[in-house]
Amino acid sequence: MKAKIGRKSLGLALLLGLLAGGAPPAAMAGQEQLAPLVNAGEKLLRFDWPLLRIGTGEYAEGPTGVTVFTFGRKVHAAVDVRGGGPGTVNTDYLRLGYAVPDLDAVVFAGGSWYGLEATTAVATAMMDDGYRGGAWDNLALSVGAIIYDLGDRRLNEIYPDKKLAQAAYRAARPGLFPLGSRGAGRLARTGGLFGCNAASGQGGAFRQVGEVKIAAFTVVNALGVVTDRDGNVVACHKDKDWPKTLKAADLVQGMPASRKPDWKGLATGKDERRNTTVSLIVTNQKMDQAELERLAVQVHTSMARGLQPFATIFDGDVLYAVSTAEIEEAQGLPSFDLSTVAGEVMWDAILSSVPSQPVAATPARKALLKPDAVAALAGDYSFSGHVKVTVTAEGDRLYAQATGERPAFAIKKETKVELLPVSATDFMVPGRYPLTARFKEPGILVLNPGEWEQVGRR
């Protein structure tokens, strides 16, 4: 049985460790120094809905992030939870079906269980800013859900905290929603069931039918693959023998061989509940609680078309449905028609979540650096308290090996791998998931340079 350690005991233990010459993990030591990046991204969904405001926050060092939706007033909401590993805050309250609108915000975050802090942080920001208070009929209610973006996806354990969530809330704006690898979807992945491990993110779509407005938002971190309306897999790091055009049905049915014992996945028994798609559907049409709950169920069910398979035991899928009640049903659509249209809008949102995929670098045919220049790159590079990479030189060749607690992507602990030259600064490790290593400047090694880069220091 593990002993329970309180905050005071943990703080004392940490202090004693420092006095003894130890050091805390990098994420623990540096979390408070991180600077929030709000509303980042140039690829945007634009729509006309002044009441609906959205803010995103990110820690680029993770990378990880949070997405906050607010509605300008108390609104009605319902929830539908699927899959075997959901992580939520205040979700049960939405199931009680009260006639009075209570909800102020929906919050999505990375960081797994640690990211749940973001949901309550938005509520306290509303109180701190004077928007809500302590009276029973004026309490701030935020609900939220998280995705898993830790483990072997990155080399640190930075999480979206209170500071980041409150910065995103205070930066919320109407009519703009960043798409792709942004906000809570900053380090999302899809297709792990088939070894695809494609980059994913957050998606959004908007449609107006007469006076009725419908907006769909989703952070796609599914075990299954994103599928378009023709049944094609939208993003996947394919196995070498797979066809150029890949159908989701082929993968699900095992053709081509979509599951192999040597893949890190269900076949090896190492999968954890690390995949989740969290979603929000919003309409301005007034709906009673039964209609709103059916909207949540129908739209969530429809998502199995765009994500295959969906709601597995290893996913923690959650969908919130919100009505801002700006127009009466007489001005709008029958609830069944509204739900049907909303399912199509959500499919559009799923498709818009897929960012541009990383492209493998092409190795040069010969060494590009002389032995002394190669030797200058050697050393121990620390990425966090858990991950260190040792780079060694042998003549004009460069090798890398993970020497910390964990591997560094394709750089493993068991044996060293050769870094093949691409340019004077860039090298790569070939494979199904090719890894680029960039010696950015003296003493700095960047793995996966660009959108999802990890920085190590010598």
Sequence and secondary structure as in RCSB ss.txt:
>XXXX:A:sequence
MKAKIGRKSLGLALLLGLLAGGAPPAAMAGQEQLAPLVNAGEKLLRFDWPLLRIGTGEYAEGPTGVTVFTFGRKV
HAAVDVRGGGPGTVNTDYLRLGYAVPDLDAVVFAGGSWYGLEATTAVATAMMDDGYRGGAWDNLALSVGAIIYDL
GDRRLNEIYPDKKLAQAAYRAARPGLFPLGSRGAGRLARTGGLFGCNAASGQGGAFRQVGEVKIAAFTVVNALGV
VTDRDGNVVACHKDKDWPKTLKAADLVQGMPASRKPDWKGLATGKDERRNTTVSLIVTNQKMDQAELERLAVQVH
TSMARGLQPFATIFDGDVLYAVSTAEIEEAQGLPSFDLSTVAGEVMWDAILSSVPSQPVAATPARKALLKPDAVA
ALAGDYSFSGHVKVTVTAEGDRLYAQATGERPAFAIKKETKVELLPVSATDFMVPGRYPLTARFKEPGILVLNPG
EWEQVGRR
>XXXX:A:secstr
      HHHHHHHHHHHHHTT    HHHHHGGG   EES  S EEE   TT EEEEEEETTTTEEEEEEEEEEEE
EEEEEE SS   EESHHHHTT  SS  EEEEEEESSGGGGGHHHHHHHHHHHHTTSS SSGGG   EEEEE    
GGGSSS     HHHHHHHHHT EETEEE BS GGGTT EE GGGT  EE  EEEEEEEETTEEEEEEEEEE SSE
EB TTSBBSS    TTS SS BHHHHHTT S    TTSSSGGGT   S BEEEEEEEEEE   HHHHHHHHHHHH
HHTTTTEES S TTB  EEEEEEEEEE GGGS  HHHHHHHHHHHHHHHHHHT           SS  S HHHHH
TT EEEESSSS EEEEEEETTEEEEEE SSS BTTB SSS EEEEESSSSEEEE SSS EEEEEEETTEEEES S
TT EEEE 
